[in-house]
Amino acid sequence: MPTELAKQDLDILRLLQRDATLSSGEIAERINLSQSPCWRRINRLEQEGVIQRRVALLDREALGMEVVVFATINLTSTGRQNLMSFEREIVDHPEVIECYTMTGIWDYMLKIVTRDIRHYEEFVRNTLTASPAIRELHSHMAVTEIKNSTELPLDTQL
C-alpha cells in the first residue's frame, strides 16, 4: 500500500530527486519549513523506503561509455527454476544496468551500457549467449538519446 504523502513530503522528494546533496536545512528553507521537522520528514521517508538511497548520477559519455543497447531475451524454458536462475545470473553483470520481465513475446528486456560496439559484441558472445538459459536474444541499439531521467513523475501521478 502506498505511503500517505503530505504536500511537504512531495516538495522534499521533488528537491531530492533533482539534487540529493541538499542538506535538510537547505531543503527546509526552500519549502518554508523549519529544519528539525524537515529532517524528521526526510528520515521518515527513508525509513519507509520511499527514499531508497542517495546517489551521484554519472555521465556515461564523459566516462567513455558510448553504447546503449536494449536487448530482448527469450529463455529456453520459462519454468520457475529457469527464470530464477537467469535472474540470479543477470544481476552479476555490471554492463546490465536494468532488467525487466516482460509481457508479450519477450521474457526479459535488458538495458546494457558498454564503452563501444566491440565490448558489447564481446559481452554478448562470451556472456549472454554463453548462457544455456538464453534461447533468443535481439539487440536494439540506441542511436540518439532524447530523454533520460531518473525523476519519477510526482506532479502527474501523486
C-alpha positions in Angstrom: 0.0 0.0 0.0 1.5 3.4 -1.0 2.7 5.7 1.8 0.5 8.7 2.5 2.4 11.8 1.4 1.7 15.3 2.5 2.4 18.3 0.2 5.7 19.0 2.1 6.8 15.4 1.6 6.2 15.7 -2.1 8.1 19.0 -2.1 11.0 17.3 -0.3 11.0 14.4 -2.8 11.0 16.8 -5.8 14.0 18.6 -4.4 15.9 15.5 -3.6 15.2 13.9 -7.0 17.0 16.9 -8.6 19.8 17.3 -6.1 20.4 14.7 -3.3 23.3 16.8 -1.9 20.9 19.3 -0.4 21.1 19.5 3.4 17.9 19.3 5.4 18.5 22.9 6.2 18.6 23.9 2.6 15.5 21.9 1.8 13.7 23.3 4.9 14.4 26.8 3.7 13.2 26.1 0.1 9.9 24.6 1.3 9.3 27.1 4.1 9.7 24.7 7.0 12.0 24.7 10.0 15.0 22.4 9.9 14.0 19.8 12.6 10.6 18.9 11.2 12.1 18.8 7.7 14.8 16.4 8.9 12.2 14.2 10.6 10.2 14.1 7.4 13.3 13.1 5.3 14.2 10.5 8.0 10.7 9.0 7.9 10.7 8.9 4.1 14.0 7.0 4.2 12.8 4.6 6.9 9.6 3.9 5.0 11.6 3.1 1.9 10.2 6.0 -0.2 13.8 7.3 -0.4 15.8 4.2 -1.1 19.3 5.8 -1.3 21.0 8.9 -2.4 23.4 8.6 -5.3 25.6 10.5 -7.8 24.5 10.3 -11.4 27.4 9.9 -13.7 27.8 11.0 -17.3 28.4 7.7 -19.2 29.7 9.6 -22.3 32.2 11.6 -20.3 33.4 8.2 -19.0 33.7 6.8 -22.5 30.7 4.5 -22.4 29.2 5.2 -25.8 26.9 2.3 -26.4 23.4 1.8 -25.0 21.6 -1.4 -26.1 18.1 -2.6 -25.2 18.3 -6.4 -25.5 15.2 -8.5 -25.7 15.6 -12.1 -24.5 13.6 -15.3 -24.6 14.7 -18.2 -22.4 15.0 -21.9 -23.4 12.4 -22.7 -20.8 10.2 -20.4 -18.7 9.8 -22.7 -15.7 10.2 -21.1 -12.3 13.6 -22.5 -11.7 14.9 -21.4 -15.1 13.6 -17.8 -14.6 15.0 -17.6 -11.1 18.4 -19.0 -12.3 18.6 -16.4 -15.1 17.6 -13.5 -12.8 20.3 -14.5 -10.2 22.9 -14.7 -13.0 22.0 -11.5 -14.8 22.3 -9.2 -11.7 26.0 -10.1 -11.5 26.8 -8.4 -14.9 27.6 -4.7 -14.3 27.0 -3.9 -18.0 23.3 -4.8 -17.4 22.1 -1.7 -15.7 18.3 -2.5 -15.9 16.5 -5.8 -16.3 12.7 -6.3 -16.6 10.4 -9.2 -17.0 8.1 -8.5 -19.9 4.6 -9.3 -21.1 4.1 -10.2 -24.7 6.6 -12.2 -26.8 9.8 -11.5 -24.8 10.6 -12.9 -21.5 13.1 -10.1 -20.5 14.3 -6.7 -21.6 17.8 -5.6 -20.6 19.4 -2.1 -20.7 23.1 -2.6 -21.4 25.8 0.0 -21.4 29.3 -0.6 -22.8 32.2 1.6 -23.9 31.9 0.6 -27.6 30.3 -1.8 -30.0 33.2 -4.3 -29.7 32.8 -4.5 -26.0 29.1 -5.1 -26.5 29.8 -7.9 -29.0 32.3 -9.5 -26.6 29.7 -9.3 -23.8 27.1 -10.9 -25.9 29.3 -13.7 -27.3 31.2 -14.5 -24.1 28.5 -13.9 -21.5 24.9 -13.7 -22.7 24.8 -16.3 -25.5 27.2 -18.5 -23.5 24.3 -19.0 -21.0 22.4 -22.1 -21.7 19.3 -20.4 -20.3 19.0 -18.0 -23.3 17.3 -19.3 -26.4 17.0 -16.0 -28.3 18.5 -12.5 -28.0 17.8 -9.4 -30.1 19.8 -6.2 -29.8 18.3 -2.8 -30.3 21.0 -0.1 -30.4 20.1 3.3 -29.1 21.1 5.9 -31.7 20.1 9.2 -30.1 19.1 9.8 -26.5 16.0 12.0 -26.5 15.2 11.8 -22.8 16.9 10.1 -19.9 15.6 10.9 -16.5 15.7 9.4 -13.0 13.0 11.6 -11.7 9.6 10.0 -11.0 6.5 11.9 -12.3 5.4 13.1 -8.9 3.4 16.0 -10.2 1.2 13.9 -12.5 0.9 10.7 -10.6 0.5 11.7 -6.9 
